[in-house]
Amino acid sequence: MHDLGAGFGYLMKGQRWVLGHGRWFGFGLLPGLVTLVLYAGALIGLVYGADDLAAWATPFADDWSSPWQGLFRDAFTVLIFALVLFLLVVTFTAVTLLVGQPFYESLSEAVDRAEGGDVPESGPFWRELWISARDSLRILVRVALYGILFFGLGFIPVVGQTVVPAIGFCVSGFFLAEELTAVALQRRRIELRERLRMLRGRRMLTLGFGVPLTLAFLVPVVAVFLMPGAVAGATLLARRLTGETSEGDPARGETSAGEPAPGTAPAAGAPVTPQALNLPPAAG
């Protein structure tokens, strides 16, 4: 449970970071708005064509008597929308990151500089764009396979309407976190396979970051406004995964031992020590 809270803490810290740096927040809205317009058009088309799509995909139900044909095709339509939303949540991030590649790379570097330590720089733009597109395609193939599996399991009574959607949100959150942390981890020359291994090794931390964001991204306008902070928070999470920051609660600025992290004030009433002030111990 601690890792779940810590993952959510990185998401919140990223949002606070961009709100405190308004220029980055403003520019970060533009790629999300472009993607939102494209996706809104696709959803509107799906709404208008849902009945025809259901009839085309289920010709075997043409001769079914009422009300079974209507009930079956209505359930099929609901599952189609669930599958599309599942795919849109993950692909929204991938497409937005591609559209805003130069900006989000710069934003991630700015967060690294603010946190201190080494700041890996991006390579040539076209090379980074190609790697991002290639890795995003690999992730989307995995997501599509999960989506098809969950779509089939959705026909199981009760379980398909309760357990399966919950697992689906966890899977979406995991891959959403991968897409976002890839901005920082790719600058560190960490390949996709290794990134997935790192995220699986800290699964609860990853889900604590990705699942709440997945739920928020179900509201398209919210996704646009959260995207800059999501990239900033994912950069902080990436630093945790690579060991560049210590264990602790990012929302409270603590290390794993519960002590204030470097650069934060000691808690009220705590003894003031040389260690708390980051001073060397007295000689002798």
N, C-alpha and C positions, 0 to 999 in steps of 0.2 A: 504493500500500500504506500510505503514511503516513496518508492520510485514513481508510482502513478502521480502522487502529489508533486514530486520534483519535475516530472515531465510537463505537467500543467503550469508549474511555476515558470519554466522557460518560455512557454507560450505567452504568459502574461508579461514577463520581463521584456520580451521582444516587442509587444504592443506598447509598453511604456517607453521603450527606447525610441521608437519612431515618432511617438507623440511628442517626445522631448526634442526631436530633431525634425521640425515641421517640413523642411525642404525635402527630405527623403520621403516623408509620408505623402506629400503632394505629388511628386513625380511617380511614386509607386502606384498611384491609383490609375494612371493612364493605361498600362497594359491590361489590367483587370477589366477596365471599362470596354476596351476593344473586344476582349474575349467574351464578356457578358453579352454584348450585342449579337455576336455570332451564335452563342448558345441559346439566347432568347428566341432567335429566328428558328433554330432547330426544334425547340420545344413547342413553339406555336404550330409549326408544321406537323409535329407528332400529335398534338391535341386534335387538330382538324382531320387528320388521317387515321386516328386510332381505330375507329370502327372498321374501316376498309382493310386496315392491316390485320386486325383480328380475324375478319372473315377470310382473307387471303391465306393466312397461316393455318387456319383450321377448317379446311374443306370437308373433312370427314364429319363435321358437325352440321352440315347443311340440312340433312334430313332428320335431325333430332326434333322431337316435339317440344312444345312450350311447356314449362318455363326453362327446361334444361339447357336448351341451346343458348338462351340469353344469359343464364347464370354462368355457364361455362365460359362464354366469350367475354363476359364482364370480368370474371376472375383472371382470364388470360390477359386482358387489357391492363388490369392492375399490376400484374407481374411484369408486363412489358415496361410500364412506367417505372416500376421499382428497379428493373435492370438498367434502364436508361439513366435514372438518377444516380445509381451506383457508379456507372461509367463516367457520367458527367462530373461527379465530385472529384474523381481522381484525374481525369483528363483536363479539367479546368485548370488545375495547378500546372500540369505539364505544358499545356498550350500557353498559359500566361507567362510561365518562365521562359519559354522560347520567344514569345513576342517581346518580352522585356529583358532579354538576356543581358545586354550591356548595363542596364540600370541595376538589376539585382546583383550582378557581380560586384558593382561598385558599392552598393549598399552593404553587402556581406563583408567586403574589405573594410568599410568604415566601422562596422561593429567590431571586427577583429582589432583594428587600431585603437578603438576606445577601450577595449579590454586589456590591451598590452600584450607583450610577447611578440613572437615572429608573426608577420602578416604575409602569408603566401599570396603571390600575385597571379592574376589570370594570364593564360597564354594568349596567342593571337586570336582575335575575335572569331574568325571563321572556323578555326580548329576547335575552340570551345563550343561553338554553336553545333558543329557536327557531332561532337562527343555527347552533348546534351540531348540532341535529337535521337541519336542512336540508342542511348541508354533509356530515354523515355519510351521509345518504341518497344524495347525489351520489357520494360515494366508494364506497359499497356497490354502486351500479349499475355503476361501473367494475370493481370487484372481481368481481362476478357475471359480467360479460362475459368477463373473463380466465379465470375459473373454468370457464365453458362451453368456451372455447377449449382450455384445458389438458386438460379432460375428454376432448374429441375427440382431441387429440394423444396422449393416454394409450394409445390403441389401436395406435399405431405400435410394432412390435416393437423391443425394446432401447431405442431412443431414448425411447419413452414411459415407460419405467420408470427411466431414468437422467437424461437431459438435461432432460426436461420437469419433473420434480419439483424439480430444482435451480433452474431458472428460476422455477418457482412460488414457491419460498421467497424468492427475490430480490424478486419482485413483492409478495408478502405483506409482506416487511420494509419495502419502500418505503412502502406505504400505511399500515402500522402506525406508522411514523415520522411520517407526515403527520397521522394522527389524534392522536398524542400531542403533537407540537409545536404543533398547532392551539390547544391550551389557552393557551399563551403568545403565539402570534402573533395570535390573535383579539383578545386584549386590546390588541394594538398596532394594531388595526384593519386588519390585512392580510387581504385576501380570499382565497378558496380558490384562484382561478386564479393569483394571485401567489405563494401558498404553494407550489403545485406547481412553479412556475417556479424558485423558490429552491431547492427540494429537488433538482430535476433538474440545476440548475447545480452542485450539490455531491453528485453521485450516490453516489460512493464513501463520502463522509462519512456520508450518509444510510443506506446499506446497512450500514456498519460498526456503526451504532446499531441498525437495525431487524432485520437478519437473525438475529443471535444471540438477540434478544428473541423473534422468531418461533419459533425452535427451542425456546426455553425455555417458551413459551406452549403448546406441544403437550402439556405436562403441566399439566392444569387447576389443581391445587393450587399449583404453582409460579407460575402466572400471577397468582394472588391475592396472593401474598407479594411479587412483583416489581412490581406495579402502582404503588404509591406512589413507589418509587424510579424507575420508568420515567417518571412525570410530572415528577419533579424533574430527571432527566437530560435529558428532552426540553426543559425550560425552559432549561437550560444550552446545549443544542444550538441552540435558537432564538436565544439571545443571540449565538452564533457566526455564525449565518446572517445576522443583521441587522447584524453588524459591531460589536456592543456589547462583545465581547471579542476579543482579538487571536488570531492564528493560533498554534498550538502544541499541545503534548501535554497534554491536561487531566489525565491520570493523573499527570504529573510536575510540573504547575504551571509550564510553560515557555511563553514566547512563541515566535513563529516564528523568532527569531534564536537560540533555545536559551538565552536568559537567563531567570533566575527572574522569574515574573510578579509584579506589584506585590502586596505583602503576604505574600510567601513568603521564607523564609530563603535566603541564598546557599548554594551547594553547599559541602561541606567542602573546605577547601584553596583556595577561590576568593578572589581579592583582595577586600578590603572597600573599596568605593568609595562616594562620595556617592550615585551613581546606585543602587547596590545597596541602600543604606539609605533611598532615597527622600528624600535631603536635597538642598537647592540647592547648586550648586557654590560654592566659596569665591570671594569677591570678588577682583578683580585677577588 
